Amino acid sequence: MDGDHAAKDRIANRYSMVVEWSDEDDAYIVTVLELPGCRTHGATREEAVRQGANAIETWLGGVWNDGDVPPAPRRFVFWSSRTAQRGVGLERSVPHELEERGNGAESADSVVGDGAKA
């Protein structure tokens, strides 16, 4: 049973979190794009990330308890050395959801954190 738990932990750790500040809520909001409805918050970025990890585990636990299969974690390849050799740029790695929300490249800069422009 410990092996099963360890495997599920490894899977849970592969899901991505978007952490955004909300002036309205005066908190950091965490959204797990792969898991519909999986959102949480925290007063600090660190707390929000901890809460996000707990939300992912809870969301996945419910799916696994029902005998269902959760959506696969996203695979971002921007940081891969193989991708860099092919010349794939930031514009090809921005999550589609950011584009749909109208945040475009400016939000990608804050997610990536290196100030590069797409």
Backbone atoms as SQL, in Angstrom:
CREATE TABLE atoms (id INTEGER PRIMARY KEY, chain TEXT, resi INTEGER, resn TEXT, atom TEXT, x REAL, y REAL, z REAL);
INSERT INTO atoms VALUES
  (1, 'A', 1, 'MET', 'N', 0.820, -1.201, 0.000),
  (2, 'A', 1, 'MET', 'CA', 0.000, 0.000, 0.000),
  (3, 'A', 1, 'MET', 'C', 0.855, 1.252, 0.000),
  (4, 'A', 2, 'ASP', 'N', 2.038, 1.202, 0.653),
  (5, 'A', 2, 'ASP', 'CA', 2.925, 2.363, 0.671),
  (6, 'A', 2, 'ASP', 'C', 3.397, 2.706, -0.728),
  (7, 'A', 3, 'GLY', 'N', 3.670, 1.693, -1.556),
  (8, 'A', 3, 'GLY', 'CA', 4.089, 1.918, -2.928),
  (9, 'A', 3, 'GLY', 'C', 3.011, 2.617, -3.738),
  (10, 'A', 4, 'ASP', 'N', 1.755, 2.222, -3.503),
  (11, 'A', 4, 'ASP', 'CA', 0.631, 2.847, -4.189),
  (12, 'A', 4, 'ASP', 'C', 0.516, 4.308, -3.791),
  (13, 'A', 5, 'HIS', 'N', 0.678, 4.586, -2.495),
  (14, 'A', 5, 'HIS', 'CA', 0.601, 5.960, -1.998),
  (15, 'A', 5, 'HIS', 'C', 1.740, 6.803, -2.570),
  (16, 'A', 6, 'ALA', 'N', 2.932, 6.242, -2.622),
  (17, 'A', 6, 'ALA', 'CA', 4.085, 6.964, -3.171),
  (18, 'A', 6, 'ALA', 'C', 3.876, 7.264, -4.653),
  (19, 'A', 7, 'ALA', 'N', 3.321, 6.319, -5.390),
  (20, 'A', 7, 'ALA', 'CA', 3.061, 6.528, -6.817),
  (21, 'A', 7, 'ALA', 'C', 2.036, 7.644, -7.017),
  (22, 'A', 8, 'LYS', 'N', 0.996, 7.652, -6.198),
  (23, 'A', 8, 'LYS', 'CA', -0.023, 8.704, -6.301),
  (24, 'A', 8, 'LYS', 'C', 0.561, 10.068, -5.932),
  (25, 'A', 9, 'ASP', 'N', 1.449, 10.110, -4.951),
  (26, 'A', 9, 'ASP', 'CA', 2.120, 11.371, -4.597),
  (27, 'A', 9, 'ASP', 'C', 2.946, 11.896, -5.767),
  (28, 'A', 10, 'ARG', 'N', 3.666, 10.986, -6.440),
  (29, 'A', 10, 'ARG', 'CA', 4.473, 11.401, -7.595),
  (30, 'A', 10, 'ARG', 'C', 3.582, 11.970, -8.691),
  (31, 'A', 11, 'ILE', 'N', 2.444, 11.348, -8.923),
  (32, 'A', 11, 'ILE', 'CA', 1.504, 11.845, -9.940),
  (33, 'A', 11, 'ILE', 'C', 0.963, 13.204, -9.522),
  (34, 'A', 12, 'ALA', 'N', 0.549, 13.350, -8.281),
  (35, 'A', 12, 'ALA', 'CA', -0.009, 14.621, -7.800),
  (36, 'A', 12, 'ALA', 'C', 0.997, 15.756, -7.941),
  (37, 'A', 13, 'ASN', 'N', 2.265, 15.474, -7.741),
  (38, 'A', 13, 'ASN', 'CA', 3.293, 16.510, -7.828),
  (39, 'A', 13, 'ASN', 'C', 3.572, 16.965, -9.253),
  (40, 'A', 14, 'ARG', 'N', 3.010, 16.318, -10.242),
  (41, 'A', 14, 'ARG', 'CA', 3.240, 16.692, -11.642),
  (42, 'A', 14, 'ARG', 'C', 2.224, 17.690, -12.176),
  (43, 'A', 15, 'TYR', 'N', 1.177, 17.975, -11.409),
  (44, 'A', 15, 'TYR', 'CA', 0.180, 18.947, -11.867),
  (45, 'A', 15, 'TYR', 'C', 0.704, 20.362, -11.638),
  (46, 'A', 16, 'SER', 'N', 0.345, 21.240, -12.540),
  (47, 'A', 16, 'SER', 'CA', 0.824, 22.623, -12.455),
  (48, 'A', 16, 'SER', 'C', -0.183, 23.502, -11.726),
  (49, 'A', 17, 'MET', 'N', 0.340, 24.556, -11.124),
  (50, 'A', 17, 'MET', 'CA', -0.497, 25.535, -10.437),
  (51, 'A', 17, 'MET', 'C', -0.192, 26.914, -10.997),
  (52, 'A', 18, 'VAL', 'N', -1.238, 27.690, -11.239),
  (53, 'A', 18, 'VAL', 'CA', -1.083, 29.102, -11.572),
  (54, 'A', 18, 'VAL', 'C', -1.405, 29.862, -10.295),
  (55, 'A', 19, 'VAL', 'N', -0.454, 30.682, -9.843),
  (56, 'A', 19, 'VAL', 'CA', -0.633, 31.464, -8.618),
  (57, 'A', 19, 'VAL', 'C', -0.721, 32.930, -9.026),
  (58, 'A', 20, 'GLU', 'N', -1.856, 33.570, -8.694),
  (59, 'A', 20, 'GLU', 'CA', -2.087, 34.960, -9.078),
  (60, 'A', 20, 'GLU', 'C', -2.563, 35.757, -7.863),
  (61, 'A', 21, 'TRP', 'N', -2.129, 37.000, -7.764),
  (62, 'A', 21, 'TRP', 'CA', -2.591, 37.878, -6.697),
  (63, 'A', 21, 'TRP', 'C', -3.961, 38.428, -7.060),
  (64, 'A', 22, 'SER', 'N', -4.867, 38.471, -6.085),
  (65, 'A', 22, 'SER', 'CA', -6.201, 39.048, -6.271),
  (66, 'A', 22, 'SER', 'C', -6.372, 40.212, -5.311),
  (67, 'A', 23, 'ASP', 'N', -6.464, 41.429, -5.859),
  (68, 'A', 23, 'ASP', 'CA', -6.740, 42.601, -5.013),
  (69, 'A', 23, 'ASP', 'C', -8.111, 42.478, -4.363),
  (70, 'A', 24, 'GLU', 'N', -9.071, 41.971, -5.130),
  (71, 'A', 24, 'GLU', 'CA', -10.441, 41.832, -4.625),
  (72, 'A', 24, 'GLU', 'C', -10.502, 40.924, -3.399),
  (73, 'A', 25, 'ASP', 'N', -9.747, 39.820, -3.433),
  (74, 'A', 25, 'ASP', 'CA', -9.762, 38.855, -2.336),
  (75, 'A', 25, 'ASP', 'C', -8.659, 39.103, -1.315),
  (76, 'A', 26, 'ASP', 'N', -7.722, 39.987, -1.665),
  (77, 'A', 26, 'ASP', 'CA', -6.561, 40.259, -0.806),
  (78, 'A', 26, 'ASP', 'C', -5.845, 38.954, -0.456),
  (79, 'A', 27, 'ALA', 'N', -5.648, 38.143, -1.499),
  (80, 'A', 27, 'ALA', 'CA', -5.032, 36.823, -1.309),
  (81, 'A', 27, 'ALA', 'C', -4.451, 36.349, -2.636),
  (82, 'A', 28, 'TYR', 'N', -3.590, 35.351, -2.549),
  (83, 'A', 28, 'TYR', 'CA', -3.086, 34.662, -3.730),
  (84, 'A', 28, 'TYR', 'C', -4.077, 33.565, -4.085),
  (85, 'A', 29, 'ILE', 'N', -4.482, 33.520, -5.336),
  (86, 'A', 29, 'ILE', 'CA', -5.429, 32.523, -5.813),
  (87, 'A', 29, 'ILE', 'C', -4.655, 31.478, -6.617),
  (88, 'A', 30, 'VAL', 'N', -4.917, 30.211, -6.342),
  (89, 'A', 30, 'VAL', 'CA', -4.272, 29.110, -7.048),
  (90, 'A', 30, 'VAL', 'C', -5.323, 28.414, -7.906),
  (91, 'A', 31, 'THR', 'N', -4.974, 28.222, -9.181),
  (92, 'A', 31, 'THR', 'CA', -5.826, 27.488, -10.102),
  (93, 'A', 31, 'THR', 'C', -5.009, 26.343, -10.689),
  (94, 'A', 32, 'VAL', 'N', -5.578, 25.146, -10.658),
  (95, 'A', 32, 'VAL', 'CA', -4.940, 23.979, -11.268),
  (96, 'A', 32, 'VAL', 'C', -5.674, 23.764, -12.590),
  (97, 'A', 33, 'LEU', 'N', -5.031, 24.187, -13.682),
  (98, 'A', 33, 'LEU', 'CA', -5.698, 24.219, -14.981),
  (99, 'A', 33, 'LEU', 'C', -6.161, 22.853, -15.457),
  (100, 'A', 34, 'GLU', 'N', -5.439, 21.799, -15.126),
  (101, 'A', 34, 'GLU', 'CA', -5.798, 20.468, -15.608),
  (102, 'A', 34, 'GLU', 'C', -7.004, 19.872, -14.885),
  (103, 'A', 35, 'LEU', 'N', -7.301, 20.355, -13.693),
  (104, 'A', 35, 'LEU', 'CA', -8.350, 19.743, -12.875),
  (105, 'A', 35, 'LEU', 'C', -9.518, 20.714, -12.731),
  (106, 'A', 36, 'PRO', 'N', -10.601, 20.503, -13.464),
  (107, 'A', 36, 'PRO', 'CA', -11.730, 21.431, -13.452),
  (108, 'A', 36, 'PRO', 'C', -12.239, 21.734, -12.044),
  (109, 'A', 37, 'GLY', 'N', -12.337, 23.019, -11.752),
  (110, 'A', 37, 'GLY', 'CA', -12.854, 23.458, -10.463),
  (111, 'A', 37, 'GLY', 'C', -11.864, 23.401, -9.322),
  (112, 'A', 38, 'CYS', 'N', -10.641, 23.002, -9.580),
  (113, 'A', 38, 'CYS', 'CA', -9.632, 22.877, -8.518),
  (114, 'A', 38, 'CYS', 'C', -8.966, 24.228, -8.308),
  (115, 'A', 39, 'ARG', 'N', -9.438, 24.955, -7.295),
  (116, 'A', 39, 'ARG', 'CA', -8.919, 26.285, -6.956),
  (117, 'A', 39, 'ARG', 'C', -8.849, 26.418, -5.448),
  (118, 'A', 40, 'THR', 'N', -7.936, 27.251, -4.999),
  (119, 'A', 40, 'THR', 'CA', -7.808, 27.538, -3.574),
  (120, 'A', 40, 'THR', 'C', -7.108, 28.883, -3.434),
  (121, 'A', 41, 'HIS', 'N', -6.744, 29.238, -2.218),
  (122, 'A', 41, 'HIS', 'CA', -6.095, 30.532, -1.999),
  (123, 'A', 41, 'HIS', 'C', -5.216, 30.478, -0.755),
  (124, 'A', 42, 'GLY', 'N', -4.434, 31.527, -0.582),
  (125, 'A', 42, 'GLY', 'CA', -3.607, 31.662, 0.614),
  (126, 'A', 42, 'GLY', 'C', -3.228, 33.113, 0.822),
  (127, 'A', 43, 'ALA', 'N', -2.959, 33.475, 2.058),
  (128, 'A', 43, 'ALA', 'CA', -2.586, 34.851, 2.391),
  (129, 'A', 43, 'ALA', 'C', -1.193, 35.194, 1.861),
  (130, 'A', 44, 'THR', 'N', -0.316, 34.193, 1.766),
  (131, 'A', 44, 'THR', 'CA', 1.017, 34.387, 1.200),
  (132, 'A', 44, 'THR', 'C', 1.165, 33.430, 0.020),
  (133, 'A', 45, 'ARG', 'N', 2.150, 33.696, -0.825),
  (134, 'A', 45, 'ARG', 'CA', 2.405, 32.810, -1.965),
  (135, 'A', 45, 'ARG', 'C', 2.720, 31.392, -1.473),
  (136, 'A', 46, 'GLU', 'N', 3.522, 31.302, -0.409),
  (137, 'A', 46, 'GLU', 'CA', 3.896, 29.984, 0.124),
  (138, 'A', 46, 'GLU', 'C', 2.681, 29.228, 0.630),
  (139, 'A', 47, 'GLU', 'N', 1.816, 29.933, 1.350),
  (140, 'A', 47, 'GLU', 'CA', 0.599, 29.286, 1.849),
  (141, 'A', 47, 'GLU', 'C', -0.294, 28.850, 0.693),
  (142, 'A', 48, 'ALA', 'N', -0.398, 29.693, -0.327),
  (143, 'A', 48, 'ALA', 'CA', -1.225, 29.360, -1.484),
  (144, 'A', 48, 'ALA', 'C', -0.712, 28.101, -2.180),
  (145, 'A', 49, 'VAL', 'N', 0.604, 27.979, -2.313),
  (146, 'A', 49, 'VAL', 'CA', 1.176, 26.787, -2.949),
  (147, 'A', 49, 'VAL', 'C', 0.911, 25.545, -2.097),
  (148, 'A', 50, 'ARG', 'N', 1.058, 25.666, -0.782),
  (149, 'A', 50, 'ARG', 'CA', 0.740, 24.519, 0.110),
  (150, 'A', 50, 'ARG', 'C', -0.728, 24.126, -0.030),
  (151, 'A', 51, 'GLN', 'N', -1.600, 25.135, -0.036),
  (152, 'A', 51, 'GLN', 'CA', -3.034, 24.862, -0.185),
  (153, 'A', 51, 'GLN', 'C', -3.322, 24.250, -1.553),
  (154, 'A', 52, 'GLY', 'N', -2.585, 24.716, -2.580),
  (155, 'A', 52, 'GLY', 'CA', -2.752, 24.151, -3.921),
  (156, 'A', 52, 'GLY', 'C', -2.391, 22.681, -3.954),
  (157, 'A', 53, 'ALA', 'N', -1.281, 22.329, -3.308),
  (158, 'A', 53, 'ALA', 'CA', -0.866, 20.922, -3.250),
  (159, 'A', 53, 'ALA', 'C', -1.938, 20.086, -2.543),
  (160, 'A', 54, 'ASN', 'N', -2.491, 20.608, -1.467),
  (161, 'A', 54, 'ASN', 'CA', -3.564, 19.898, -0.750),
  (162, 'A', 54, 'ASN', 'C', -4.811, 19.759, -1.623),
  (163, 'A', 55, 'ALA', 'N', -5.140, 20.816, -2.373),
  (164, 'A', 55, 'ALA', 'CA', -6.318, 20.779, -3.248),
  (165, 'A', 55, 'ALA', 'C', -6.143, 19.729, -4.343),
  (166, 'A', 56, 'ILE', 'N', -4.938, 19.642, -4.899),
  (167, 'A', 56, 'ILE', 'CA', -4.664, 18.629, -5.933),
  (168, 'A', 56, 'ILE', 'C', -4.838, 17.234, -5.353),
  (169, 'A', 57, 'GLU', 'N', -4.259, 16.993, -4.182),
  (170, 'A', 57, 'GLU', 'CA', -4.379, 15.674, -3.553),
  (171, 'A', 57, 'GLU', 'C', -5.828, 15.327, -3.258),
  (172, 'A', 58, 'THR', 'N', -6.601, 16.298, -2.785),
  (173, 'A', 58, 'THR', 'CA', -8.014, 16.062, -2.474),
  (174, 'A', 58, 'THR', 'C', -8.807, 15.784, -3.744),
  (175, 'A', 59, 'TRP', 'N', -8.569, 16.581, -4.780),
  (176, 'A', 59, 'TRP', 'CA', -9.274, 16.414, -6.052),
  (177, 'A', 59, 'TRP', 'C', -8.984, 15.038, -6.631),
  (178, 'A', 60, 'LEU', 'N', -7.701, 14.679, -6.692),
  (179, 'A', 60, 'LEU', 'CA', -7.323, 13.381, -7.236),
  (180, 'A', 60, 'LEU', 'C', -7.835, 12.237, -6.374),
  (181, 'A', 61, 'GLY', 'N', -7.794, 12.409, -5.059),
  (182, 'A', 61, 'GLY', 'CA', -8.290, 11.377, -4.152),
  (183, 'A', 61, 'GLY', 'C', -9.746, 11.046, -4.418),
  (184, 'A', 62, 'GLY', 'N', -10.552, 12.073, -4.670),
  (185, 'A', 62, 'GLY', 'CA', -11.960, 11.850, -4.981),
  (186, 'A', 62, 'GLY', 'C', -12.151, 11.065, -6.263),
  (187, 'A', 63, 'VAL', 'N', -11.360, 11.415, -7.270),
  (188, 'A', 63, 'VAL', 'CA', -11.443, 10.708, -8.553),
  (189, 'A', 63, 'VAL', 'C', -11.018, 9.253, -8.382),
  (190, 'A', 64, 'TRP', 'N', -9.879, 9.046, -7.714),
  (191, 'A', 64, 'TRP', 'CA', -9.380, 7.683, -7.524),
  (192, 'A', 64, 'TRP', 'C', -10.336, 6.856, -6.663),
  (193, 'A', 65, 'ASN', 'N', -10.936, 7.471, -5.631),
  (194, 'A', 65, 'ASN', 'CA', -11.895, 6.745, -4.783),
  (195, 'A', 65, 'ASN', 'C', -13.118, 6.303, -5.573),
  (196, 'A', 66, 'ASP', 'N', -13.482, 7.089, -6.595),
  (197, 'A', 66, 'ASP', 'CA', -14.622, 6.727, -7.448),
  (198, 'A', 66, 'ASP', 'C', -14.243, 5.712, -8.514),
  (199, 'A', 67, 'GLY', 'N', -12.950, 5.353, -8.569),
  (200, 'A', 67, 'GLY', 'CA', -12.482, 4.400, -9.567),
  (201, 'A', 67, 'GLY', 'C', -12.279, 5.009, -10.946),
  (202, 'A', 68, 'ASP', 'N', -12.258, 6.334, -11.025),
  (203, 'A', 68, 'ASP', 'CA', -12.082, 7.016, -12.303),
  (204, 'A', 68, 'ASP', 'C', -10.612, 7.352, -12.538),
  (205, 'A', 69, 'VAL', 'N', -10.328, 7.810, -13.729),
  (206, 'A', 69, 'VAL', 'CA', -8.972, 8.199, -14.116),
  (207, 'A', 69, 'VAL', 'C', -8.945, 9.720, -14.261),
  (208, 'A', 70, 'PRO', 'N', -8.019, 10.398, -13.571),
  (209, 'A', 70, 'PRO', 'CA', -7.964, 11.865, -13.666),
  (210, 'A', 70, 'PRO', 'C', -7.350, 12.319, -14.983),
  (211, 'A', 71, 'PRO', 'N', -7.580, 13.587, -15.348),
  (212, 'A', 71, 'PRO', 'CA', -6.906, 14.133, -16.529),
  (213, 'A', 71, 'PRO', 'C', -5.393, 14.064, -16.332),
  (214, 'A', 72, 'ALA', 'N', -4.674, 13.891, -17.410),
  (215, 'A', 72, 'ALA', 'CA', -3.207, 13.831, -17.332),
  (216, 'A', 72, 'ALA', 'C', -2.634, 15.204, -16.994),
  (217, 'A', 73, 'PRO', 'N', -1.532, 15.225, -16.261),
  (218, 'A', 73, 'PRO', 'CA', -0.853, 16.504, -16.014),
  (219, 'A', 73, 'PRO', 'C', -0.335, 17.086, -17.326),
  (220, 'A', 74, 'ARG', 'N', -0.258, 18.412, -17.381),
  (221, 'A', 74, 'ARG', 'CA', 0.312, 19.090, -18.559),
  (222, 'A', 74, 'ARG', 'C', 1.794, 18.800, -18.635),
  (223, 'A', 75, 'ARG', 'N', 2.318, 18.878, -19.820),
  (224, 'A', 75, 'ARG', 'CA', 3.764, 18.736, -20.036),
  (225, 'A', 75, 'ARG', 'C', 4.250, 19.991, -20.731),
  (226, 'A', 76, 'PHE', 'N', 4.954, 20.829, -19.998),
  (227, 'A', 76, 'PHE', 'CA', 5.541, 22.032, -20.568),
  (228, 'A', 76, 'PHE', 'C', 6.958, 21.695, -20.998),
  (229, 'A', 77, 'VAL', 'N', 7.314, 22.027, -22.214),
  (230, 'A', 77, 'VAL', 'CA', 8.608, 21.658, -22.746),
  (231, 'A', 77, 'VAL', 'C', 9.543, 22.844, -22.936),
  (232, 'A', 78, 'PHE', 'N', 9.136, 24.031, -22.544),
  (233, 'A', 78, 'PHE', 'CA', 9.941, 25.225, -22.773),
  (234, 'A', 78, 'PHE', 'C', 11.338, 25.098, -22.202),
  (235, 'A', 79, 'TRP', 'N', 11.482, 24.458, -21.048),
  (236, 'A', 79, 'TRP', 'CA', 12.772, 24.391, -20.369),
  (237, 'A', 79, 'TRP', 'C', 13.639, 23.238, -20.859),
  (238, 'A', 80, 'SER', 'N', 13.103, 22.403, -21.724),
  (239, 'A', 80, 'SER', 'CA', 13.846, 21.252, -22.218),
  (240, 'A', 80, 'SER', 'C', 14.999, 21.684, -23.117),
  (241, 'A', 81, 'SER', 'N', 16.162, 21.107, -22.940),
  (242, 'A', 81, 'SER', 'CA', 17.299, 21.439, -23.804),
  (243, 'A', 81, 'SER', 'C', 17.014, 21.009, -25.244),
  (244, 'A', 82, 'ARG', 'N', 16.272, 19.939, -25.438),
  (245, 'A', 82, 'ARG', 'CA', 15.920, 19.500, -26.792),
  (246, 'A', 82, 'ARG', 'C', 15.019, 20.520, -27.456),
  (247, 'A', 83, 'THR', 'N', 14.074, 21.094, -26.712),
  (248, 'A', 83, 'THR', 'CA', 13.188, 22.109, -27.261),
  (249, 'A', 83, 'THR', 'C', 13.978, 23.357, -27.619),
  (250, 'A', 84, 'ALA', 'N', 14.889, 23.763, -26.754),
  (251, 'A', 84, 'ALA', 'CA', 15.694, 24.950, -27.010),
  (252, 'A', 84, 'ALA', 'C', 16.527, 24.779, -28.276),
  (253, 'A', 85, 'GLN', 'N', 17.008, 23.589, -28.519),
  (254, 'A', 85, 'GLN', 'CA', 17.805, 23.331, -29.720),
  (255, 'A', 85, 'GLN', 'C', 16.967, 23.448, -30.983),
  (256, 'A', 86, 'ARG', 'N', 15.677, 23.156, -30.871),
  (257, 'A', 86, 'ARG', 'CA', 14.797, 23.280, -32.037),
  (258, 'A', 86, 'ARG', 'C', 14.306, 24.701, -32.218),
  (259, 'A', 87, 'GLY', 'N', 14.595, 25.596, -31.259),
  (260, 'A', 87, 'GLY', 'CA', 14.207, 26.992, -31.383),
  (261, 'A', 87, 'GLY', 'C', 12.773, 27.272, -30.997),
  (262, 'A', 88, 'VAL', 'N', 12.149, 26.411, -30.198),
  (263, 'A', 88, 'VAL', 'CA', 10.785, 26.656, -29.748),
  (264, 'A', 88, 'VAL', 'C', 10.831, 27.767, -28.708),
  (265, 'A', 89, 'GLY', 'N', 10.070, 28.815, -28.920),
  (266, 'A', 89, 'GLY', 'CA', 10.118, 29.975, -28.043),
  (267, 'A', 89, 'GLY', 'C', 8.976, 30.021, -27.058),
  (268, 'A', 90, 'LEU', 'N', 8.960, 31.069, -26.273),
  (269, 'A', 90, 'LEU', 'CA', 7.956, 31.263, -25.233),
  (270, 'A', 90, 'LEU', 'C', 6.546, 31.243, -25.793),
  (271, 'A', 91, 'GLU', 'N', 6.363, 31.837, -26.972),
  (272, 'A', 91, 'GLU', 'CA', 5.017, 31.924, -27.534),
  (273, 'A', 91, 'GLU', 'C', 4.390, 30.553, -27.760),
  (274, 'A', 92, 'ARG', 'N', 5.189, 29.516, -27.869),
  (275, 'A', 92, 'ARG', 'CA', 4.659, 28.170, -28.075),
  (276, 'A', 92, 'ARG', 'C', 4.461, 27.428, -26.763),
  (277, 'A', 93, 'SER', 'N', 4.858, 28.012, -25.636),
  (278, 'A', 93, 'SER', 'CA', 4.725, 27.311, -24.368),
  (279, 'A', 93, 'SER', 'C', 3.709, 27.954, -23.434),
  (280, 'A', 94, 'VAL', 'N', 3.139, 29.088, -23.816),
  (281, 'A', 94, 'VAL', 'CA', 2.167, 29.772, -22.968),
  (282, 'A', 94, 'VAL', 'C', 0.893, 28.948, -22.908),
  (283, 'A', 95, 'PRO', 'N', 0.407, 28.662, -21.706),
  (284, 'A', 95, 'PRO', 'CA', -0.836, 27.886, -21.603),
  (285, 'A', 95, 'PRO', 'C', -1.973, 28.566, -22.357),
  (286, 'A', 96, 'HIS', 'N', -2.727, 27.783, -23.110),
  (287, 'A', 96, 'HIS', 'CA', -3.835, 28.292, -23.905),
  (288, 'A', 96, 'HIS', 'C', -4.829, 29.077, -23.046),
  (289, 'A', 97, 'GLU', 'N', -5.016, 28.664, -21.800),
  (290, 'A', 97, 'GLU', 'CA', -5.975, 29.335, -20.925),
  (291, 'A', 97, 'GLU', 'C', -5.585, 30.788, -20.664),
  (292, 'A', 98, 'LEU', 'N', -4.285, 31.081, -20.581),
  (293, 'A', 98, 'LEU', 'CA', -3.863, 32.467, -20.392),
  (294, 'A', 98, 'LEU', 'C', -4.245, 33.300, -21.605),
  (295, 'A', 99, 'GLU', 'N', -4.077, 32.735, -22.784),
  (296, 'A', 99, 'GLU', 'CA', -4.447, 33.429, -24.008),
  (297, 'A', 99, 'GLU', 'C', -5.947, 33.714, -24.012),
  (298, 'A', 100, 'GLU', 'N', -6.769, 32.721, -23.622),
  (299, 'A', 100, 'GLU', 'CA', -8.214, 32.886, -23.624),
  (300, 'A', 100, 'GLU', 'C', -8.675, 33.946, -22.643),
  (301, 'A', 101, 'ARG', 'N', -7.952, 34.094, -21.542),
  (302, 'A', 101, 'ARG', 'CA', -8.331, 35.091, -20.542),
  (303, 'A', 101, 'ARG', 'C', -7.867, 36.475, -20.942),
  (304, 'A', 102, 'GLY', 'N', -7.167, 36.588, -22.064),
  (305, 'A', 102, 'GLY', 'CA', -6.745, 37.883, -22.546),
  (306, 'A', 102, 'GLY', 'C', -5.481, 38.401, -21.895),
  (307, 'A', 103, 'ASN', 'N', -4.741, 37.543, -21.217),
  (308, 'A', 103, 'ASN', 'CA', -3.542, 38.003, -20.542),
  (309, 'A', 103, 'ASN', 'C', -2.325, 37.992, -21.456),
  (310, 'A', 104, 'GLY', 'N', -2.324, 37.180, -22.490),
  (311, 'A', 104, 'GLY', 'CA', -1.274, 37.162, -23.492),
  (312, 'A', 104, 'GLY', 'C', 0.130, 37.086, -22.946),
  (313, 'A', 105, 'ALA', 'N', 1.049, 37.668, -23.694),
  (314, 'A', 105, 'ALA', 'CA', 2.476, 37.563, -23.376),
  (315, 'A', 105, 'ALA', 'C', 2.844, 38.265, -22.084),
  (316, 'A', 106, 'GLU', 'N', 2.135, 39.320, -21.724),
  (317, 'A', 106, 'GLU', 'CA', 2.491, 40.019, -20.485),
  (318, 'A', 106, 'GLU', 'C', 2.350, 39.095, -19.280),
  (319, 'A', 107, 'SER', 'N', 1.297, 38.279, -19.250),
  (320, 'A', 107, 'SER', 'CA', 1.150, 37.331, -18.158),
  (321, 'A', 107, 'SER', 'C', 2.170, 36.226, -18.250),
  (322, 'A', 108, 'ALA', 'N', 2.531, 35.850, -19.467),
  (323, 'A', 108, 'ALA', 'CA', 3.552, 34.816, -19.632),
  (324, 'A', 108, 'ALA', 'C', 4.853, 35.291, -19.020),
  (325, 'A', 109, 'ASP', 'N', 5.172, 36.581, -19.167),
  (326, 'A', 109, 'ASP', 'CA', 6.393, 37.113, -18.569),
  (327, 'A', 109, 'ASP', 'C', 6.372, 36.943, -17.067),
  (328, 'A', 110, 'SER', 'N', 5.225, 37.198, -16.431),
  (329, 'A', 110, 'SER', 'CA', 5.178, 37.081, -14.989),
  (330, 'A', 110, 'SER', 'C', 5.214, 35.625, -14.548),
  (331, 'A', 111, 'VAL', 'N', 4.661, 34.718, -15.363),
  (332, 'A', 111, 'VAL', 'CA', 4.707, 33.301, -15.039),
  (333, 'A', 111, 'VAL', 'C', 6.135, 32.788, -15.176),
  (334, 'A', 112, 'VAL', 'N', 6.801, 33.172, -16.276),
  (335, 'A', 112, 'VAL', 'CA', 8.169, 32.722, -16.511),
  (336, 'A', 112, 'VAL', 'C', 9.128, 33.435, -15.578),
  (337, 'A', 113, 'GLY', 'N', 8.906, 34.733, -15.372),
  (338, 'A', 113, 'GLY', 'CA', 9.695, 35.477, -14.406),
  (339, 'A', 113, 'GLY', 'C', 11.042, 35.934, -14.905),
  (340, 'A', 114, 'ASP', 'N', 11.340, 35.788, -16.199),
  (341, 'A', 114, 'ASP', 'CA', 12.655, 36.216, -16.664),
  (342, 'A', 114, 'ASP', 'C', 12.600, 37.506, -17.475),
  (343, 'A', 115, 'GLY', 'N', 11.412, 38.053, -17.637),
  (344, 'A', 115, 'GLY', 'CA', 11.265, 39.322, -18.337),
  (345, 'A', 115, 'GLY', 'C', 11.360, 39.200, -19.845),
  (346, 'A', 116, 'ALA', 'N', 11.486, 37.996, -20.378),
  (347, 'A', 116, 'ALA', 'CA', 11.564, 37.815, -21.825),
  (348, 'A', 116, 'ALA', 'C', 10.237, 38.141, -22.464),
  (349, 'A', 117, 'LYS', 'N', 10.283, 38.763, -23.595),
  (350, 'A', 117, 'LYS', 'CA', 9.059, 39.076, -24.329),
  (351, 'A', 117, 'LYS', 'C', 8.830, 38.041, -25.405),
  (352, 'A', 118, 'ALA', 'N', 7.577, 37.630, -25.548),
  (353, 'A', 118, 'ALA', 'CA', 7.243, 36.639, -26.578),
  (354, 'A', 118, 'ALA', 'C', 7.161, 37.316, -27.923);
